[in-house]
Amino acid sequence: MKTEYPRTHLKRALSPLAGLALLALAGCDRSSGGAALAPPAVPVQVAVAVQRDVPRRIESIGTVQAVRTVAVKSQVDGIIAEIRFKEGDDVKSGDLLVALDRRPFANTLLSARADLANARALATQAQADLDRYQRLDRQAAISKEEYVQYFTKAETAKAQMQAKEAAVANAELQLGYTEIRAPIAGRTGQRMLHEGALVKANDNGFTLVTVNQLAPVAVTYAVPEGALEEIRTALAAGRVRVTATDRSTGNTRDQGRLEFIDNTVDPTTGMITLKAIFPNADQALWPGRFVYVVTQTGVDAGALVVPSTAVQTSQNGSTVYVVLPDRTVELRTVKVVRTVGDNTLLAAGIRPGETVVTDGQLRLLPGMKAEPRPLASEASPVSVDKKS
């Protein structure tokens, strides 16, 4: 009995045979010299390795402080008669700020001077008596006891005169304290008392005004303890320069001079406190404000710089994909010096002007073709201080 198969079954049976036939034909084509299709190039982002001078910088957050701050108080009890400054005035050292009522102190001075005149008269009389009885004593005309009495009287009168002289000097000093003057040059703060108010000598509860020195001004900041030796070495060589940037205005002051390194590291934070002095002639840096502080300890001259995204970490160390002139990629091991912002400094493995892959490394293997797409900005420029 003859069996009939449906046409659909026949087609399914022939399909594998047709595929094998096509593969055989393809093999024939290859053997006859036909070229295989190459894999497509991998799109990547690239940048060019450049050589430039890169400053060695330590970044911190600091606080502006007045170099000198004085809380002005009265040294005598008295009534405020006159105030000679306005809040926020710039004053010089010795400028009159507050005048107290002088009359009680002037009267005390007059009384002290009168007592001094009386003591001087008594001392003069006692000395004259001593001179007269001294001659009589040499002539043995009086007893020794009587001579000693006049000698003691003269010495006592002299001591009393000296005490009155001291009282006059003190009264003059107290009278001088009625004129309260600026102890330093700076800017006055808020006025706490007004005319007619009673002030007490060295009263801890009240301050007439606070004067802050604004030029020069100090900036205090902290750096990690790991940077201490680098800073000390650069300071000894005269290479340390400090800049401060106001966070709100963006104004930068670059004339900072490192003045102070604390004598201990904070064990809780691992930081050490530094202080830099700025001329601040325009008073742009204001006490109490926070600023960005950069401590520059030197410059790496002619450093090779690539974007940090180009450097990958592997079991063999740091690696970089380099795009060769024929657009194939080569994986190289590099030596990283340090990272500055978005850039990395290399010591070996790359030459200036070579193209490195910054994005797309995960799809690459050595020898593959790459389709470079440059970044909008290649290795970002690093500002260099020409004065260093």
Secondary structure, 3 states (H helix, E strand, C coil): CCCCCCHHHHHHHHHHHHHHHHHHHHHHHHHCCCCCCCCCCEEEEEEECEEEEEEEEEEEEEEEEECCEEEECCCCCEEEEEECCCCCCEECCCCEEEEECCHHHHHHHHHHHHHHHHHHHHHHHHHHHHHHHHHHHHCCCCCHHHHHHHHHHHHHHHHHHHHHHHHHHHHHHHHHCCEEECCCCEEECCCCCCCCCEECCCCCCCCCEEEECCCCEEEEEEEEHHHHHHHHHHHHCCCCEEEEEECCCCCEEEEEEEEEECCCCECCCCEEEEEEEECCCCCCCCCCCEEEEEEEEEEEEEEEEEEHHHCEEECCEEEEEEECCCCEEEEEEEEEEEEECCEEEEEECCCCCCEEEEECHHHCCCCCEEEEEECCCCCCCCCCCCCC
